[in-house]
Amino acid sequence: MSDEGMHDPLGERYGLAGVRDLGEYAEALARLLERGRREQCVALMSEAEAYAAAELLGQFAQQDPLGGLNRLAASLASRLYSRLGA
């Protein structure tokens, strides 16, 4: 992907730099999610922010349920809802 945001130091740090298309981006994000499950958790957002993020991810996931990024969004939404106790 040619987006400048994909080539920043954070993108390199998290393995997102150099992806060529949305499929590779979805795969890289899925690997990052797996890595995140093994790392120690730290609260980064409020409960209200987490709920809003889960709602938005869920809405995005419903647009194309079979798309790679959409499936990832569904997985993230599910994890957020689970952590929120919803």
C-alpha positions as a LaTeX table, in Angstrom:
\begin{tabular}{lrrr}
\hline
Residue & $x$ (\AA) & $y$ (\AA) & $z$ (\AA) \\
\hline
Met1 & 0.00 & 0.00 & 0.00 \\
Ser2 & 1.41 & 3.36 & $-0.93$ \\
Asp3 & $-0.14$ & 5.33 & 1.92 \\
Glu4 & 2.48 & 7.35 & 3.80 \\
Gly5 & 1.08 & 6.13 & 7.10 \\
Met6 & 2.20 & 2.62 & 6.24 \\
His7 & 5.87 & 3.67 & 6.16 \\
Asp8 & 6.17 & 5.45 & 9.50 \\
Pro9 & 8.35 & 4.16 & 12.36 \\
Leu10 & 5.28 & 2.72 & 14.12 \\
Gly11 & 4.40 & 0.80 & 10.97 \\
Glu12 & 7.89 & $-0.66$ & 10.93 \\
Arg13 & 7.76 & $-1.39$ & 14.66 \\
Tyr14 & 4.51 & $-3.30$ & 14.31 \\
Gly15 & 5.27 & $-5.07$ & 11.04 \\
Leu16 & 2.92 & $-3.02$ & 8.85 \\
Ala17 & 5.54 & $-1.32$ & 6.67 \\
Gly18 & 5.97 & $-2.66$ & 3.16 \\
Val19 & 2.57 & $-4.30$ & 2.73 \\
Arg20 & 1.44 & $-4.21$ & $-0.90$ \\
Asp21 & $-2.33$ & $-4.55$ & $-0.73$ \\
Leu22 & $-5.31$ & $-4.86$ & 1.60 \\
Gly23 & $-4.91$ & $-8.64$ & 1.81 \\
Glu24 & $-1.35$ & $-8.36$ & 3.10 \\
Tyr25 & $-2.42$ & $-5.55$ & 5.43 \\
Ala26 & $-5.18$ & $-7.72$ & 6.92 \\
Glu27 & $-2.69$ & $-10.59$ & 7.39 \\
Ala28 & $-0.16$ & $-8.27$ & 9.05 \\
Leu29 & $-2.85$ & $-6.90$ & 11.38 \\
Ala30 & $-3.97$ & $-10.44$ & 12.25 \\
Arg31 & $-0.37$ & $-11.36$ & 13.16 \\
Leu32 & $-0.13$ & $-8.19$ & 15.26 \\
Leu33 & $-3.37$ & $-9.10$ & 17.03 \\
Glu34 & $-1.99$ & $-12.57$ & 17.85 \\
Arg35 & 1.19 & $-10.95$ & 19.19 \\
Gly36 & $-0.92$ & $-8.58$ & 21.29 \\
Arg37 & $-2.76$ & $-11.48$ & 22.91 \\
Arg38 & 0.55 & $-12.70$ & 24.33 \\
Glu39 & 1.64 & $-9.32$ & 25.72 \\
Gln40 & 0.77 & $-7.82$ & 29.08 \\
Cys41 & $-2.46$ & $-5.78$ & 29.03 \\
Val42 & $-2.55$ & $-2.10$ & 29.95 \\
Ala43 & $-5.69$ & 0.04 & 29.93 \\
Leu44 & $-5.38$ & 2.46 & 27.02 \\
Met45 & $-8.90$ & 3.81 & 26.77 \\
Ser46 & $-11.98$ & 4.37 & 28.84 \\
Glu47 & $-14.93$ & 2.00 & 28.87 \\
Ala48 & $-16.97$ & 4.48 & 26.83 \\
Glu49 & $-14.21$ & 4.75 & 24.20 \\
Ala50 & $-13.90$ & 0.97 & 24.02 \\
Tyr51 & $-17.66$ & 0.58 & 23.56 \\
Ala52 & $-17.70$ & 3.21 & 20.79 \\
Ala53 & $-14.75$ & 1.52 & 19.07 \\
Ala54 & $-16.48$ & $-1.87$ & 19.28 \\
Glu55 & $-19.66$ & $-0.44$ & 17.78 \\
Leu56 & $-17.76$ & 1.15 & 14.87 \\
Leu57 & $-15.73$ & $-2.00$ & 14.23 \\
Gly58 & $-18.90$ & $-4.08$ & 14.28 \\
Gln59 & $-20.62$ & $-1.79$ & 11.79 \\
Phe60 & $-17.58$ & $-1.94$ & 9.49 \\
Ala61 & $-17.47$ & $-5.73$ & 9.76 \\
Gln62 & $-21.07$ & $-5.99$ & 8.59 \\
Gln63 & $-20.35$ & $-4.12$ & 5.33 \\
Asp64 & $-18.54$ & $-7.12$ & 3.80 \\
Pro65 & $-18.51$ & $-10.07$ & 6.22 \\
Leu66 & $-16.17$ & $-12.11$ & 4.01 \\
Gly67 & $-13.50$ & $-9.41$ & 3.54 \\
Gly68 & $-10.21$ & $-9.87$ & 5.37 \\
Leu69 & $-10.25$ & $-6.49$ & 7.12 \\
Asn70 & $-13.92$ & $-6.91$ & 7.91 \\
Arg71 & $-13.33$ & $-10.28$ & 9.58 \\
Leu72 & $-10.51$ & $-8.72$ & 11.57 \\
Ala73 & $-12.81$ & $-5.86$ & 12.59 \\
Ala74 & $-15.41$ & $-8.42$ & 13.73 \\
Ser75 & $-12.79$ & $-10.23$ & 15.79 \\
Leu76 & $-11.63$ & $-7.01$ & 17.43 \\
Ala77 & $-15.20$ & $-5.92$ & 18.13 \\
Ser78 & $-15.92$ & $-9.28$ & 19.71 \\
Arg79 & $-12.84$ & $-9.04$ & 21.93 \\
Leu80 & $-13.76$ & $-5.52$ & 23.03 \\
Tyr81 & $-17.33$ & $-6.52$ & 23.84 \\
Ser82 & $-16.02$ & $-9.51$ & 25.76 \\
Arg83 & $-13.70$ & $-7.35$ & 27.82 \\
Leu84 & $-16.55$ & $-4.92$ & 28.47 \\
Gly85 & $-18.71$ & $-7.77$ & 29.70 \\
Ala86 & $-21.30$ & $-7.23$ & 26.98 \\
\hline
\end{tabular}
